Each structure stands twice: as structure tokens, then as C-alpha cells.
Amino acid sequence: MGTGTARQSDPFAGRGAVERAALVRAIRRDGALTDPAWRRAFEEVPRHLFVPYYYAGTPGGYERLWRDDPDEDRRRRWLEGAYANTPLATRVRDGELISSSSQPSLMARMLEALDVRAGHRVLEIGAGTGYNAALLCHRLGDDFVTTVDLYPEITEAARAHLADAGHHPAVVTGDGSRGCAAHAPYDRIIATCMLTAVPAAWLAQCAPDALILAPLGTGLLRLRVTAPGEGSGRFLETPAYFVPLRGGGREEPYEDTSGVPRRALGSDAFRFALALTAGVVPARELYEVWEDAGQPERERFGVSVRGGEQWVWLDSADGPYRWPVPR
């Protein structure tokens, strides 16, 4: 649905198509894009239109690469980087990253896990460059996609990039933690920013049996809405690191890890559990549970929402290992 029409004057269209085909091959080697419909979206949506400039990391900070650089070699580097299977820093303020374009293979895994169907209405939290919204538009059609971001400069740029690619979804400036009631109800909500809890507004704006896919801690929660204001789901096995949600979130508390063995702190699985329960469970206590449970990986953890409360759980929503999510 809705393939869009990219601007005709794009001087990078030919080379971009070559680089895009190489990107799709790289994503498939990474184990994603098993769904032919999503594969076509990645083959046809030109990522370079969404990153006219970005910041490449250097030992001293960031180097800006941009489409209109007078130097031909730097323009070539910009285009190749636009189709690398890596995240791209797109907005940096006072040395702090505030917006980025996610790693394409991670985007592909998230979109496939979203399990969309024709006619589904999707809300994206975190418009970023607009690229992820364009992929959704390609699959579902522009009228079924809403994307929200806090900063006007981000939504203005995303809207322009989407138009360049031939797409015109609803692009809304606002606090993502409040969702977007104007276009509700949604069959799917996908967040591309890190959360510390599932906002109540999202659940309230969901249609029956909706799915919410969102990064919590350093994992991806796939939560099924089971009743108004209620839901439950597990984490995917895929690690995920995103810029934090701004506007309605809370700051991560300092976590004292004294007494936790170094080998546990070196474990991605334990660090995930630590991030998920930060400020709720003392690190030493969590370590003992984690060891007793056989050093569980991400997919054994989940989150449930019921009666206005949220809790993290291990293995079962009503089992012995469950901890409240700070609101």
C-alpha cells in the first residue's frame, strides 16, 4: 500500500538504489526482513532523503556529513553512511544526542514484531527523521499512520522529509507520553524512544486487542492490550538502546551495584534486569534472584498493567518474582 513518489530531482536516486539494495542484503544477513512486505518497504523507501545530514562519531566528538557538501568525497561518504546498517545521530544539542535514526536492522525487527495488518491504525512515538513513519506508510497507507515528537524542529523536518518521499501521514508536535487522542483508537503503538513505564494514555487510546511495542530499560516490550487500561506482554530477545522519551518520563535513579560480582555486571542479561528494576530492587537482591532463576535472559521477563498498577515480572505475571514499576 502507499508506496509514495520520491521527488524527481533527487541527484542521488540511482546510487541510492544501489546502496539501498546492499542495505537490505545486510539486514537479511542479520536475520530480519523475513516478511516480503517489509522487505519491499526497505527496498523502496529512500533512507537518504530522511538524513540530509547526520553526525558521525569521531575521537573528539561528532563530524557533520551532509548531502550538499561541496567536497565530492564527503558527499560520497554521506550517502554510503546513510545506507550503513548503523544508527545515525541526527540532532545534537550542547553535546547531547536528542534525536537519531535507528539501526535499520533493529527497525526491521521492531516493525515485523509489530504484526500489522491492512487497515490497522498505528501511532509512532518519536518521529525522528520520519524514516520509520515512511516505512509504515509504505505498508499501510498514509491515512493510517500518526507520528508524534516533542520538538517542533524535529516534526517540521520529519514532515518535509516524508513529503520528499511522497508520504503525508499525520505528523504531530506534542508530548509523546500523552499519545495523540485526536487520531485514536490505535491498533498498534510503536515507540522509538526509551521508556521507564507504559504511559496510561497509550492504553486508553488503544483499540481492543491492540499491541504496544516499546523500549523499556534496554529491552523491547511487546504488550498486548487485554482490556481497557490493561495489558501484559514479554520482552523480545533483541537488545535495544534508544534516546529517552522526553516530556513525561522520569530520570533513572543511581544504582548502587556494590556487592554484585563483576561477572554478573559484565552479563548483558543481568544488566538488562538491572535497568528494568532500577530504583525498585537493590542490585544485590536482584542478583540473588537472577542467579536462583538460572540467569534468565530478556525474553523471560515481562510487564503487566492492571488496575492502574504496573509491574515487572519474571516468567509469570502472577508468579513469585514481580516488582512494581515506579510511576
Sequence and secondary structure as in RCSB ss.txt:
>XXXX:A:sequence
MGTGTARQSDPFAGRGAVERAALVRAIRRDGALTDPAWRRAFEEVPRHLFVPYYYAGTPGGYERLWRDDPDEDRR
RRWLEGAYANTPLATRVRDGELISSSSQPSLMARMLEALDVRAGHRVLEIGAGTGYNAALLCHRLGDDFVTTVDL
YPEITEAARAHLADAGHHPAVVTGDGSRGCAAHAPYDRIIATCMLTAVPAAWLAQCAPDALILAPLGTGLLRLRV
TAPGEGSGRFLETPAYFVPLRGGGREEPYEDTSGVPRRALGSDAFRFALALTAGVVPARELYEVWEDAGQPERER
FGVSVRGGEQWVWLDSADGPYRWPVPR
>XXXX:A:secstr
       TT TTHHHHHHHHHHHHHHHHHTT   SHHHHHHHHHS GGGG SEEEEEETTEEEEEETT S HHHH
HHHHHHHTSSS EEEEEETTEEEEEE  HHHHHHHHHHH   TT  EEEE  TTSHHHHHHHHHH GGGEEEEES
 HHHHHHHHHHHHHTT   EEEES GGG  GGG  EEEEEE SBBSS  HHHHHTEEEEEEEEEEETTEEEEEEE
EETTEEEEEE SS     B  SS         TTS HHHHT HHHHHHHHHTTTTS HHHHHHHHHHTTS  GGG
EEEEEETTEEEEEES TTSS EEE   
